[in-house]
Amino acid sequence: MNIHIINQLKTIEKHHKEIELLLNKPTPDAIVNIAISRNLSKEYTELNNIANLFKSWVKANKETIWLEKLLADKDIWHLAKEEVILLKTNINEIEQRLLKSKAVPKDEHDKYGCYIEIKTGTGGNESTLFVNALYRMYYKYAESKRWSVSLLSKSTNNYGGCTEVIFKVSNSGSYGLLKFESGGHRVQRIPNTESQGRIHTSTCIVAVLVEDNNNAIANLNESELRIDTFRSSGAGGQHVNKTESAVRITHLPTGLSVECQDERSQYKNKTKALAILNTRLNNFELKRKHKEESLIKKTLLGTGYRCDRIRTYNYQQCRITDHRIDLTIYKLTEVLNGDLDLLIQPILNKYYYDESI
């Protein structure tokens, strides 16, 4: 485990013992007050499971070190080897349980919801079709978690694909699970229009932005915004191209621009665009902090730009490769149908437990 997490667990274990001593004193001065006593008991119960898991982890590691020394003994090395394998399996299980506990120092933003933006990269029409596939993948994943998805913006083309999709997952904790999806997603497959059977490569860019929970939209300086209205474009709908309901908002200091045209009401499109713009501005600051704190973690988190190729989806081999952690699995169909934990859990383990971080 990461040395920082071990130190965190040692601190928790020490605090757990201190509370235990206070509660076991015959006349504990510190808990004369009933409310204080109740709070201490509650905290002791919350820390009890973590402290016991850490004790088991320390004990298992000590036994492993002792048994590994016996591997040099020709008479009992095979017995020692079996015990070492069992102990290491047990250690891994304990670490997985600790990973899910509050002992692991998580990003303070992990508890929030998120916005997800998927845009075309290189590859023309094939890229727009893959935007559809990625949107469906995240939608299915959200369904498996019983999260609600709100579609904010979707730009389609005549080929049946999407040039951009923006949606919101407001459920608590969704950002903590999905934040590592930011970056370039590459797809390798044979297009339906390819008569020679050649594999084409195209890319999409995904950006996962933490939801702003401070309601800071009202704090945006209107003098720094340029708001343009225009007629909606796209397939179908009697309201399309009839009124100037579409809205484009540009933040002049940064050059960030957001368009929304899905709603018939100009007011609703403006409200959506302001929310997305505010989230993008807040996430620029968040990315800056990540860069300062850790270059490795920044690499895992990604920036959402095309140069961050984080993953390759190969349809012919039914293979997905995450290039950040050298992970390859042959379950493309399952992942595209929403079983995204196959990719999310390994990178969470890397982020929280890798010794190099």
N, C-alpha and C positions, 0 to 999 in steps of 0.2 A: 504494500500500500504506500501511497504518497506519504512522505515524512510529515507533511503539514497536517494530514488527516490523522496520523498516529498521535501527533502532539495534541490535536483537538480531542481525541478520544481519551488521552491521558488526563487532560484537564477535566473532562466530564466525569471520569472515574474518581478523580480526587474530590470533585465537588459532591459527587454522590456519597462518598464516605463521610464528608463533613456534615452533610444533612442527616445521615444515619446516626452520627454521634450526637447531634443536637436532639434528635427525636428520642434517642435512648437514654438521655440523661434523666435521673430521678426527678429533679426539679429544674427543668431547663428554663433558665431566665429568658432565653431568646424566644421562647414560644409560650410565654404566659398569656399573651393575647391569642384568643381562639382563632381569629382571622389569619394571623401569622402562622399558627400551627397548621391550619387547613392548607394554606398555600405551600408550606414546606412539604407536607404529606403528598400533595398533588405533584409537586416537582420531583419528589423522590420516586414516585410511581412512574412518572414519565421517563426518568433517566435509568430506571432499574433494568429495563430490557437492553438498552445500549451498553450499560456497564457490564452486564452479564455476558453479552456477546463479545465484548472486548476482552474480558477475562478468558473466555473460551479460545479466542483467537491467539492471545499471548501464550496460553498453555499448549495449544496445538503446535505453534511455531517452535516452542522450546523442545517438545517431544520429537518434532521432525528433525531438528538439529542433532539431537542425541542419537536418534535412529540412523541418521545418515553417516554417523561415525562408525556404526556397526557394519556398514556395507563392506568395509575392508576385511571383515571376518568371513573366511571362506565357508565356515560351518553354518552360519545363521544368516548370511547375506540375503538369501531369497525370502526369508521370513521378514527381515527388516525392510526389504524393498516393498513387499505387499503392504506393510503398515505405513510406510512413507506415502505410497500412492493414496491410501485411504485418508490419511491425515491431510494431504494437500487438497484432496477433493472437499474435505470438510472445511478447510481454510477458505477455499474459493466460495463455498456456500455462505459462510459467515460474512465474507466481504460483500457478497451480493446483498445480503440482508442489511448490512450497515450502509450500503449505498442508498438504499431506499429509506433509511431512517433520517431523522433531522440532525444526526451527528455530522453528516457531510456538509461542509460549507458551500451552499449553493449561491448562485447569482441572486441578488436581491430582486431582480426582475422576473425570475423564473415563475413566480406565483401568478403572474398576470396573463391576460389573453394576448392575442397577436393579430396582426394583419399579414397576409401573405400575397405577394405580388409575383406573378409568373409572366415573363415576356419572351418573345422570340429572340433567338440569337442568330447564328448562321444556319443556312440550310433552306431558306425560302419557305415554300409551302409545307415541306416536311416538318419544319420547325413549328409551324402553327398547329399542325396536328398533334405534335408532341406536347404542346401547351395544354391541349384538351386532355391528353392522357395523364399528365401530371396533376391537373386540377381534379380529375376523377379520382386519382390515387389519394390525394389529400382529403377529398370529400369522403371517400370510403373509410379512411383512417379515422376521421372525425366521427363518423357514424359508429364505428366500433367502440369509440370512447364515450358515446352518447353526448357528444358536443354539438352545439348548434353552429351552423355556418351561414353567414350573411353575405350574399354576393353584392359587391359594391360597384364593380365596373367590369364589363366584358366587351372587348372589341373583336368582332368576327370578320372573316373575309369570305369571298365567294367560293373558296376551295373547301369550305366546311371546317376550317380551323379557326384558331383565335390568335391574334397578335399580342393580346394582353388580357390577363384576368387578375382582378384584385378582389379579395374576399376577407372577411373578418371572422375569427374564432374567438369569441369573447370569454369562453370558459376559463376559469382559474387553472393555472398550471400548463396551459397549452403552449405558451411561449417557451417554457423550460424544456419541453419535449421536442419542439419543432425548430428551435433556433439554429440547430446545426444543418438545416436544409438549405441555408443561404449559400449561393454560389452557382457555378455553371454545371448544368446537367446535360450530358452528351448521350445521344441515342444513335445506335448503329443498326440499321435494318434495310430491307429491300422495299422501296416504295411500290405502291400498287401500279404506278404508271411506268415502272422500270421493266422493259421488255427483255433486257439482257440478263436479268437476275443479279445485277451488281448491288453491293451494299453501299448505301449512302450514309454519311455522317452529318448530323445536324445538332444544334445546341439550343438550350433554353436557359434563361437566367431566372433564378428564384431568389427573392429577398424576403426574409421573415423579420418583421418589425414589431417590437414590443408595443402593446396597446398603451396609449397614454391614459393614465387613471387620475390625472390631476385636473382634468377638464380645463386645459390651458388654451383651448381654442379662442376663448374670449380675450386672451392676452396677446393674440397676434396683432401686430401693428398694421392697421389698414393702409397706412401710407406706404408700407413696404410691399403691398400686394397689387398686382395688376389683374383685374377680372375681366375676361372676355366672354361674350356669349355668341353662340353660332347655332346653326341648324344641325340636328343630329344626323348621323349617317349610319348606314348599316342595313341589314336585311329586314324587310317586313315591317308591319305596323303602320296604321294610318297616320299616327302622329309624327312619323319620321319625315324630316325635311319640310314640315309644315310650319313649325314655330321655332324660335331661337331658344330652345330649352336647354341645350348643351352648354356646359360651363367649363372654361379653362382658367385656372388660377395660377399665377406665377409669383413666386417669392423672389423679389428683385435682388436682395443682397446675395442669395445663393444661386439663383437661376433655376431653382427647383420648380417644376411645372406639373400640374395635375389636371387631367380632363375627366369629366363625368358626363355621360349622356344617356344613361339607362332609364332614368326616370322621366316621366312626361312633364313633371313640374321643374321649372328652373330653380326654384327655392330648394327642392330636395336634392337636386344635383349639386347645388352650391354647398349645401350642408355636408354632403358626402365628401366633396372635394376638399373642403376645409379640414375635415377630420383626417383624411389621408395625408394632406400636406403637413398638418401639425405632427402627425406620427412620424413622417419622414424626417422632419427637422429634429425631433427629439432623439431619433435613432442615429442621426449623424453624431450627436454628442455622445451617445452610448458607445458607438464604434470607436470614437476617439479614446474613451476611457479604457476600452478593452485593449487597444493598441498600447497604451501606456503600461497597463498592468502585466500583460504577457503576450509576447509575439507568437508563442506556440498556441495559446488559446485563441488568438486572433486568426491563426491559420485554420483552426478547427471551426471557428464560428463563421469564417468567410466574410466577404464584404458584399456579396451579391453581384459583383462584376463578372464579366465574361472570362477574365483571366483566371478566376478561381474555378478551375474544373475540378469539381469535387467527386463526381460520380459518372460512371458509364453504364448505359443500359444496352446490352447486346441481345437482340431478339433471336438471332439464329442459334446462339448457344444457350439461350435462356439464362443469361449471366448478368449479374450486377456487380460492379467493382466500385468500392469506395476508396479513392486514391489517397485520402488523408491518413487512413489507418491500415492500408494494404489488405483490405477485407474483400473477398470474392465469395459470392454465394450463387447457386444455380436455382433460384426461386423467383425468377422474373414475374411469372404470372401471379404468384401469391402477393408479391409486393405491390404490383400495379392494381391489385384488387383490394388494397388497403392494409395488408399485413406489414406495415412499415416498421414495427418494433424489431423486425429481423435486422434492420439497419440502424435504428435509433439506439437500442440498448448497447451494442458494441462500442459506439462512439461515446456514449455516456460513461461507460467504463473507462475508456481512454482518457476522457476529460477529467474525471474525478480520481482515477487511481494510478495513472501512468507515472512512474517515478521521475520521468524527465520533465514533468510540468511543475 
